[in-house]
Amino acid sequence: MTRKLTVGIALAMLAGLVMFDLATATLDPFAAPAVFALGSGQAAAGAHCAAMPE
């Protein structure tokens, strides 16, 4: 009984978070960055692996 209650609460909270995100987000697929930038010519930026030592 406790496990079912915990799973139900977790799923309800996850569904609430998704609904909140969809309600407050501005979805513009044309302004979104590429999911994979393989061969696009774009350099990696903003990550520790992109920081070159000087």
PDB file of N, CA, C and O in Angstrom:
ATOM      1  N   MET A   1       0.829  -1.198   0.000  1.00  0.00           N
ATOM      2  CA  MET A   1       0.000   0.000   0.000  1.00  0.00           C
ATOM      3  C   MET A   1       0.871   1.258   0.000  1.00  0.00           C
ATOM      4  O   MET A   1       0.572   2.215  -0.715  1.00  0.00           O
ATOM      5  N   THR A   2       1.936   1.265   0.789  1.00  0.00           N
ATOM      6  CA  THR A   2       2.797   2.446   0.881  1.00  0.00           C
ATOM      7  C   THR A   2       3.536   2.684  -0.417  1.00  0.00           C
ATOM      8  O   THR A   2       3.716   3.830  -0.830  1.00  0.00           O
ATOM      9  N   ARG A   3       3.972   1.602  -1.073  1.00  0.00           N
ATOM     10  CA  ARG A   3       4.700   1.736  -2.330  1.00  0.00           C
ATOM     11  C   ARG A   3       3.795   2.327  -3.419  1.00  0.00           C
ATOM     12  O   ARG A   3       4.229   3.188  -4.184  1.00  0.00           O
ATOM     13  N   LYS A   4       2.558   1.873  -3.489  1.00  0.00           N
ATOM     14  CA  LYS A   4       1.619   2.402  -4.483  1.00  0.00           C
ATOM     15  C   LYS A   4       1.334   3.878  -4.221  1.00  0.00           C
ATOM     16  O   LYS A   4       1.234   4.669  -5.159  1.00  0.00           O
ATOM     17  N   LEU A   5       1.205   4.242  -2.967  1.00  0.00           N
ATOM     18  CA  LEU A   5       0.961   5.630  -2.606  1.00  0.00           C
ATOM     19  C   LEU A   5       2.157   6.506  -2.982  1.00  0.00           C
ATOM     20  O   LEU A   5       1.984   7.604  -3.510  1.00  0.00           O
ATOM     21  N   THR A   6       3.365   6.020  -2.708  1.00  0.00           N
ATOM     22  CA  THR A   6       4.571   6.780  -3.027  1.00  0.00           C
ATOM     23  C   THR A   6       4.725   6.951  -4.532  1.00  0.00           C
ATOM     24  O   THR A   6       5.048   8.045  -4.995  1.00  0.00           O
ATOM     25  N   VAL A   7       4.500   5.898  -5.299  1.00  0.00           N
ATOM     26  CA  VAL A   7       4.584   5.984  -6.759  1.00  0.00           C
ATOM     27  C   VAL A   7       3.513   6.921  -7.293  1.00  0.00           C
ATOM     28  O   VAL A   7       3.777   7.695  -8.212  1.00  0.00           O
ATOM     29  N   GLY A   8       2.326   6.865  -6.742  1.00  0.00           N
ATOM     30  CA  GLY A   8       1.252   7.755  -7.182  1.00  0.00           C
ATOM     31  C   GLY A   8       1.575   9.216  -6.919  1.00  0.00           C
ATOM     32  O   GLY A   8       1.328  10.072  -7.768  1.00  0.00           O
ATOM     33  N   ILE A   9       2.121   9.500  -5.760  1.00  0.00           N
ATOM     34  CA  ILE A   9       2.491  10.874  -5.427  1.00  0.00           C
ATOM     35  C   ILE A   9       3.626  11.349  -6.338  1.00  0.00           C
ATOM     36  O   ILE A   9       3.600  12.481  -6.821  1.00  0.00           O
ATOM     37  N   ALA A  10       4.625  10.486  -6.575  1.00  0.00           N
ATOM     38  CA  ALA A  10       5.745  10.852  -7.433  1.00  0.00           C
ATOM     39  C   ALA A  10       5.280  11.124  -8.858  1.00  0.00           C
ATOM     40  O   ALA A  10       5.725  12.095  -9.471  1.00  0.00           O
ATOM     41  N   LEU A  11       4.398  10.293  -9.396  1.00  0.00           N
ATOM     42  CA  LEU A  11       3.886  10.504 -10.751  1.00  0.00           C
ATOM     43  C   LEU A  11       3.019  11.762 -10.838  1.00  0.00           C
ATOM     44  O   LEU A  11       3.053  12.476 -11.840  1.00  0.00           O
ATOM     45  N   ALA A  12       2.257  12.024  -9.801  1.00  0.00           N
ATOM     46  CA  ALA A  12       1.436  13.234  -9.789  1.00  0.00           C
ATOM     47  C   ALA A  12       2.311  14.481  -9.744  1.00  0.00           C
ATOM     48  O   ALA A  12       2.017  15.472 -10.412  1.00  0.00           O
ATOM     49  N   MET A  13       3.387  14.434  -8.960  1.00  0.00           N
ATOM     50  CA  MET A  13       4.292  15.581  -8.903  1.00  0.00           C
ATOM     51  C   MET A  13       5.029  15.768 -10.228  1.00  0.00           C
ATOM     52  O   MET A  13       5.239  16.900 -10.663  1.00  0.00           O
ATOM     53  N   LEU A  14       5.421  14.672 -10.870  1.00  0.00           N
ATOM     54  CA  LEU A  14       6.084  14.754 -12.163  1.00  0.00           C
ATOM     55  C   LEU A  14       5.139  15.315 -13.219  1.00  0.00           C
ATOM     56  O   LEU A  14       5.543  16.147 -14.031  1.00  0.00           O
ATOM     57  N   ALA A  15       3.902  14.873 -13.215  1.00  0.00           N
ATOM     58  CA  ALA A  15       2.915  15.394 -14.152  1.00  0.00           C
ATOM     59  C   ALA A  15       2.659  16.883 -13.895  1.00  0.00           C
ATOM     60  O   ALA A  15       2.504  17.658 -14.839  1.00  0.00           O
ATOM     61  N   GLY A  16       2.615  17.275 -12.631  1.00  0.00           N
ATOM     62  CA  GLY A  16       2.438  18.687 -12.300  1.00  0.00           C
ATOM     63  C   GLY A  16       3.606  19.532 -12.763  1.00  0.00           C
ATOM     64  O   GLY A  16       3.414  20.646 -13.251  1.00  0.00           O
ATOM     65  N   LEU A  17       4.821  19.012 -12.616  1.00  0.00           N
ATOM     66  CA  LEU A  17       5.999  19.733 -13.076  1.00  0.00           C
ATOM     67  C   LEU A  17       5.996  19.894 -14.595  1.00  0.00           C
ATOM     68  O   LEU A  17       6.323  20.967 -15.102  1.00  0.00           O
ATOM     69  N   VAL A  18       5.633  18.850 -15.318  1.00  0.00           N
ATOM     70  CA  VAL A  18       5.561  18.934 -16.776  1.00  0.00           C
ATOM     71  C   VAL A  18       4.484  19.928 -17.204  1.00  0.00           C
ATOM     72  O   VAL A  18       4.704  20.713 -18.127  1.00  0.00           O
ATOM     73  N   MET A  19       3.336  19.908 -16.555  1.00  0.00           N
ATOM     74  CA  MET A  19       2.260  20.841 -16.910  1.00  0.00           C
ATOM     75  C   MET A  19       2.672  22.280 -16.598  1.00  0.00           C
ATOM     76  O   MET A  19       2.381  23.183 -17.382  1.00  0.00           O
ATOM     77  N   PHE A  20       3.337  22.508 -15.476  1.00  0.00           N
ATOM     78  CA  PHE A  20       3.818  23.841 -15.132  1.00  0.00           C
ATOM     79  C   PHE A  20       4.838  24.323 -16.155  1.00  0.00           C
ATOM     80  O   PHE A  20       4.798  25.478 -16.579  1.00  0.00           O
ATOM     81  N   ASP A  21       5.754  23.439 -16.553  1.00  0.00           N
ATOM     82  CA  ASP A  21       6.778  23.811 -17.525  1.00  0.00           C
ATOM     83  C   ASP A  21       6.153  24.151 -18.873  1.00  0.00           C
ATOM     84  O   ASP A  21       6.544  25.133 -19.504  1.00  0.00           O
ATOM     85  N   LEU A  22       5.200  23.363 -19.316  1.00  0.00           N
ATOM     86  CA  LEU A  22       4.547  23.642 -20.588  1.00  0.00           C
ATOM     87  C   LEU A  22       3.721  24.927 -20.542  1.00  0.00           C
ATOM     88  O   LEU A  22       3.603  25.625 -21.550  1.00  0.00           O
ATOM     89  N   ALA A  23       3.155  25.238 -19.391  1.00  0.00           N
ATOM     90  CA  ALA A  23       2.322  26.432 -19.261  1.00  0.00           C
ATOM     91  C   ALA A  23       3.161  27.701 -19.220  1.00  0.00           C
ATOM     92  O   ALA A  23       2.697  28.755 -19.656  1.00  0.00           O
ATOM     93  N   THR A  24       4.386  27.626 -18.707  1.00  0.00           N
ATOM     94  CA  THR A  24       5.185  28.832 -18.541  1.00  0.00           C
ATOM     95  C   THR A  24       6.282  28.983 -19.586  1.00  0.00           C
ATOM     96  O   THR A  24       6.896  30.046 -19.673  1.00  0.00           O
ATOM     97  N   ALA A  25       6.543  27.954 -20.375  1.00  0.00           N
ATOM     98  CA  ALA A  25       7.641  28.006 -21.340  1.00  0.00           C
ATOM     99  C   ALA A  25       7.167  28.665 -22.636  1.00  0.00           C
ATOM    100  O   ALA A  25       6.006  28.550 -23.027  1.00  0.00           O
ATOM    101  N   THR A  26       8.093  29.350 -23.280  1.00  0.00           N
ATOM    102  CA  THR A  26       7.831  29.882 -24.620  1.00  0.00           C
ATOM    103  C   THR A  26       8.460  28.904 -25.600  1.00  0.00           C
ATOM    104  O   THR A  26       9.681  28.854 -25.747  1.00  0.00           O
ATOM    105  N   LEU A  27       7.619  28.133 -26.264  1.00  0.00           N
ATOM    106  CA  LEU A  27       8.101  27.099 -27.165  1.00  0.00           C
ATOM    107  C   LEU A  27       8.244  27.673 -28.569  1.00  0.00           C
ATOM    108  O   LEU A  27       7.249  27.941 -29.243  1.00  0.00           O
ATOM    109  N   ASP A  28       9.475  27.856 -29.000  1.00  0.00           N
ATOM    110  CA  ASP A  28       9.766  28.323 -30.347  1.00  0.00           C
ATOM    111  C   ASP A  28      10.814  27.391 -30.946  1.00  0.00           C
ATOM    112  O   ASP A  28      12.008  27.574 -30.710  1.00  0.00           O
ATOM    113  N   PRO A  29      10.383  26.393 -31.719  1.00  0.00           N
ATOM    114  CA  PRO A  29      11.347  25.419 -32.227  1.00  0.00           C
ATOM    115  C   PRO A  29      12.363  26.024 -33.185  1.00  0.00           C
ATOM    116  O   PRO A  29      13.425  25.438 -33.391  1.00  0.00           O
ATOM    117  N   PHE A  30      12.070  27.179 -33.777  1.00  0.00           N
ATOM    118  CA  PHE A  30      12.992  27.789 -34.722  1.00  0.00           C
ATOM    119  C   PHE A  30      14.112  28.551 -34.015  1.00  0.00           C
ATOM    120  O   PHE A  30      15.150  28.815 -34.622  1.00  0.00           O
ATOM    121  N   ALA A  31      13.920  28.908 -32.746  1.00  0.00           N
ATOM    122  CA  ALA A  31      14.947  29.617 -31.985  1.00  0.00           C
ATOM    123  C   ALA A  31      15.734  28.677 -31.076  1.00  0.00           C
ATOM    124  O   ALA A  31      16.688  29.102 -30.425  1.00  0.00           O
ATOM    125  N   ALA A  32      15.347  27.417 -31.028  1.00  0.00           N
ATOM    126  CA  ALA A  32      16.016  26.458 -30.156  1.00  0.00           C
ATOM    127  C   ALA A  32      17.355  26.046 -30.751  1.00  0.00           C
ATOM    128  O   ALA A  32      17.494  25.970 -31.972  1.00  0.00           O
ATOM    129  N   PRO A  33      18.338  25.780 -29.901  1.00  0.00           N
ATOM    130  CA  PRO A  33      19.619  25.304 -30.425  1.00  0.00           C
ATOM    131  C   PRO A  33      19.483  23.887 -30.964  1.00  0.00           C
ATOM    132  O   PRO A  33      18.554  23.164 -30.604  1.00  0.00           O
ATOM    133  N   ALA A  34      20.394  23.503 -31.812  1.00  0.00           N
ATOM    134  CA  ALA A  34      20.372  22.165 -32.388  1.00  0.00           C
ATOM    135  C   ALA A  34      20.624  21.129 -31.297  1.00  0.00           C
ATOM    136  O   ALA A  34      21.435  21.349 -30.397  1.00  0.00           O
ATOM    137  N   VAL A  35      19.930  20.011 -31.382  1.00  0.00           N
ATOM    138  CA  VAL A  35      20.118  18.951 -30.411  1.00  0.00           C
ATOM    139  C   VAL A  35      21.494  18.320 -30.621  1.00  0.00           C
ATOM    140  O   VAL A  35      22.236  18.106 -29.663  1.00  0.00           O
ATOM    141  N   PHE A  36      21.822  18.031 -31.849  1.00  0.00           N
ATOM    142  CA  PHE A  36      23.137  17.513 -32.213  1.00  0.00           C
ATOM    143  C   PHE A  36      23.731  18.466 -33.242  1.00  0.00           C
ATOM    144  O   PHE A  36      23.102  18.746 -34.262  1.00  0.00           O
ATOM    145  N   ALA A  37      24.926  18.961 -32.987  1.00  0.00           N
ATOM    146  CA  ALA A  37      25.582  19.889 -33.904  1.00  0.00           C
ATOM    147  C   ALA A  37      26.715  19.188 -34.639  1.00  0.00           C
ATOM    148  O   ALA A  37      27.790  19.761 -34.821  1.00  0.00           O
ATOM    149  N   LEU A  38      26.479  17.957 -35.060  1.00  0.00           N
ATOM    150  CA  LEU A  38      27.512  17.183 -35.725  1.00  0.00           C
ATOM    151  C   LEU A  38      27.728  17.714 -37.138  1.00  0.00           C
ATOM    152  O   LEU A  38      26.814  17.677 -37.962  1.00  0.00           O
ATOM    153  N   GLY A  39      28.913  18.198 -37.414  1.00  0.00           N
ATOM    154  CA  GLY A  39      29.245  18.673 -38.748  1.00  0.00           C
ATOM    155  C   GLY A  39      28.602  19.983 -39.120  1.00  0.00           C
ATOM    156  O   GLY A  39      28.544  20.317 -40.303  1.00  0.00           O
ATOM    157  N   SER A  40      28.117  20.739 -38.153  1.00  0.00           N
ATOM    158  CA  SER A  40      27.443  21.997 -38.464  1.00  0.00           C
ATOM    159  C   SER A  40      28.412  23.163 -38.542  1.00  0.00           C
ATOM    160  O   SER A  40      28.038  24.246 -38.991  1.00  0.00           O
ATOM    161  N   GLY A  41      29.651  22.959 -38.112  1.00  0.00           N
ATOM    162  CA  GLY A  41      30.620  24.045 -38.112  1.00  0.00           C
ATOM    163  C   GLY A  41      30.571  24.882 -36.853  1.00  0.00           C
ATOM    164  O   GLY A  41      31.366  25.809 -36.698  1.00  0.00           O
ATOM    165  N   GLN A  42      29.649  24.574 -35.946  1.00  0.00           N
ATOM    166  CA  GLN A  42      29.552  25.328 -34.705  1.00  0.00           C
ATOM    167  C   GLN A  42      30.576  24.784 -33.714  1.00  0.00           C
ATOM    168  O   GLN A  42      30.690  23.574 -33.521  1.00  0.00           O
ATOM    169  N   ALA A  43      31.307  25.685 -33.097  1.00  0.00           N
ATOM    170  CA  ALA A  43      32.292  25.284 -32.097  1.00  0.00           C
ATOM    171  C   ALA A  43      31.610  25.048 -30.762  1.00  0.00           C
ATOM    172  O   ALA A  43      30.593  25.668 -30.453  1.00  0.00           O
ATOM    173  N   ALA A  44      32.171  24.159 -29.983  1.00  0.00           N
ATOM    174  CA  ALA A  44      31.645  23.900 -28.649  1.00  0.00           C
ATOM    175  C   ALA A  44      31.902  25.112 -27.766  1.00  0.00           C
ATOM    176  O   ALA A  44      32.973  25.715 -27.831  1.00  0.00           O
ATOM    177  N   ALA A  45      30.928  25.469 -26.946  1.00  0.00           N
ATOM    178  CA  ALA A  45      31.073  26.631 -26.065  1.00  0.00           C
ATOM    179  C   ALA A  45      30.277  26.390 -24.789  1.00  0.00           C
ATOM    180  O   ALA A  45      29.259  25.698 -24.789  1.00  0.00           O
ATOM    181  N   GLY A  46      30.767  26.978 -23.708  1.00  0.00           N
ATOM    182  CA  GLY A  46      30.015  26.956 -22.466  1.00  0.00           C
ATOM    183  C   GLY A  46      30.229  25.734 -21.608  1.00  0.00           C
ATOM    184  O   GLY A  46      29.517  25.564 -20.618  1.00  0.00           O
ATOM    185  N   ALA A  47      31.160  24.887 -21.931  1.00  0.00           N
ATOM    186  CA  ALA A  47      31.401  23.706 -21.117  1.00  0.00           C
ATOM    187  C   ALA A  47      32.870  23.643 -20.723  1.00  0.00           C
ATOM    188  O   ALA A  47      33.712  24.310 -21.323  1.00  0.00           O
ATOM    189  N   HIS A  48      33.169  22.839 -19.713  1.00  0.00           N
ATOM    190  CA  HIS A  48      34.558  22.749 -19.272  1.00  0.00           C
ATOM    191  C   HIS A  48      35.448  22.130 -20.337  1.00  0.00           C
ATOM    192  O   HIS A  48      36.652  22.384 -20.358  1.00  0.00           O
ATOM    193  N   CYS A  49      34.867  21.311 -21.233  1.00  0.00           N
ATOM    194  CA  CYS A  49      35.687  20.692 -22.273  1.00  0.00           C
ATOM    195  C   CYS A  49      35.981  21.685 -23.401  1.00  0.00           C
ATOM    196  O   CYS A  49      36.864  21.439 -24.223  1.00  0.00           O
ATOM    197  N   ALA A  50      35.256  22.794 -23.447  1.00  0.00           N
ATOM    198  CA  ALA A  50      35.500  23.795 -24.481  1.00  0.00           C
ATOM    199  C   ALA A  50      36.513  24.857 -24.045  1.00  0.00           C
ATOM    200  O   ALA A  50      36.960  25.666 -24.858  1.00  0.00           O
ATOM    201  N   ALA A  51      36.868  24.850 -22.770  1.00  0.00           N
ATOM    202  CA  ALA A  51      37.809  25.843 -22.255  1.00  0.00           C
ATOM    203  C   ALA A  51      39.232  25.398 -22.578  1.00  0.00           C
ATOM    204  O   ALA A  51      39.734  24.433 -22.002  1.00  0.00           O
ATOM    205  N   MET A  52      39.856  26.085 -23.472  1.00  0.00           N
ATOM    206  CA  MET A  52      41.215  25.747 -23.878  1.00  0.00           C
ATOM    207  C   MET A  52      42.209  26.402 -22.913  1.00  0.00           C
ATOM    208  O   MET A  52      42.023  27.554 -22.519  1.00  0.00           O
ATOM    209  N   PRO A  53      43.244  25.686 -22.540  1.00  0.00           N
ATOM    210  CA  PRO A  53      44.248  26.298 -21.655  1.00  0.00           C
ATOM    211  C   PRO A  53      45.023  27.387 -22.385  1.00  0.00           C
ATOM    212  O   PRO A  53      45.229  27.311 -23.597  1.00  0.00           O
ATOM    213  N   GLU A  54      45.440  28.378 -21.653  1.00  0.00           N
ATOM    214  CA  GLU A  54      46.167  29.488 -22.282  1.00  0.00           C
ATOM    215  C   GLU A  54      47.646  29.326 -22.151  1.00  0.00           C
ATOM    216  O   GLU A  54      48.404  30.172 -22.625  1.00  0.00           O
TER     217      GLU A  54
END
